[in-house]
Amino acid sequence: MEFKEDIQKRRTTFQFTGTPVTAEQIKWIIRAGITAPSFDHKRKWNLIAVTSEMAKRKVTDYIDPLPCKDTPPENPVQEMIQIAFPKQKSMCGSWMCPSAAV
């Protein structure tokens, strides 16, 4: 029953405290991420942990704004991206991502 309870109690978080994440926590999250299921087990996961402020700024400068954010969606995938975009952007906090979270 413990696993079922864990699944039922899980929540998505869009507000964060700003408390730094330890290297051990990052390793645990990455291990969990690479074992996450994907459609038909065909997705190759690419996970990146960005921890320094300089690296965050460089990544932010590299990301282009979403080209479809100001146009009507033409399919369900574009619609999902437009809905998720503001939530993902708010998750960046002081990082101020110009587009989707990395």
MODABEL-V922868 format. One record per residue. N is the residue number from 0. PHI is phi in degrees with one decimal (NA if undefined). D_CENTER is the distance of its C-alpha to the mean C-alpha in Angstrom with 2 decimals. Layout:
N_PHI_D_CENTER, N_PHI_D_CENTER
This chain:
0_NA_28.82, 1_-60.1_26.37, 2_-63.4_23.63, 3_-60.3_24.21, 4_-64.3_24.08, 5_-60.1_20.78, 6_-63.0_19.28, 7_-69.1_21.03, 8_-91.7_19.99, 9_-64.6_16.21, 10_-139.4_14.29, 11_-94.6_10.93, 12_-115.1_10.79, 13_-117.3_10.16, 14_-119.5_12.80, 15_-127.5_13.09, 16_-84.5_16.43, 17_89.7_16.02, 18_-67.7_17.53, 19_-59.8_16.84, 20_-96.7_15.27, 21_-75.8_17.93, 22_-60.2_18.01, 23_-64.8_18.96, 24_-64.1_15.99, 25_-62.0_13.66, 26_-60.3_15.96, 27_-63.4_15.85, 28_-63.3_12.07, 29_-64.5_12.33, 30_-60.1_15.42, 31_-65.6_13.89, 32_-64.0_11.09, 33_-74.3_13.91, 34_-98.7_15.96, 35_-67.1_13.68, 36_-70.9_15.61, 37_-137.6_15.17, 38_-56.6_17.59, 39_55.8_20.96, 40_55.2_19.56, 41_-109.0_19.39, 42_-82.1_15.85, 43_-91.2_15.71, 44_-80.5_12.59, 45_-126.3_11.82, 46_-112.1_9.91, 47_-129.8_10.45, 48_-104.8_10.93, 49_-106.3_11.96, 50_-117.0_14.37, 51_-86.6_17.17, 52_-61.3_17.45, 53_-63.9_19.19, 54_-64.9_16.53, 55_-60.3_13.89, 56_-64.5_16.54, 57_-63.9_17.27, 58_-64.0_13.79, 59_-60.1_13.73, 60_-64.8_17.24, 61_-77.3_16.47, 62_-75.0_13.91, 63_-88.3_16.03, 64_-61.4_15.57, 65_-61.2_14.95, 66_-68.9_18.55, 67_-98.5_18.63, 68_-66.9_17.38, 69_-106.1_21.06, 70_-116.8_22.70, 71_-61.7_23.29, 72_-65.9_21.21, 73_-100.4_23.39, 74_-156.2_21.72, 75_-60.0_19.43, 76_-65.8_16.45, 77_-61.9_16.86, 78_-64.1_17.33, 79_-62.0_14.08, 80_-63.0_12.26, 81_-66.3_14.53, 82_-72.8_13.91, 83_-76.0_10.09, 84_-52.2_10.37, 85_-62.6_11.94, 86_-67.0_9.69, 87_-63.8_6.52, 88_-62.7_9.27, 89_-67.0_10.72, 90_-69.0_8.00, 91_-74.0_8.99, 92_57.8_12.44, 93_-70.2_15.15, 94_-65.3_13.18, 95_59.7_13.74, 96_-60.2_11.47, 97_-81.6_13.78, 98_-146.9_11.39, 99_-60.2_7.94, 100_-65.0_5.22, 101_-93.0_5.82
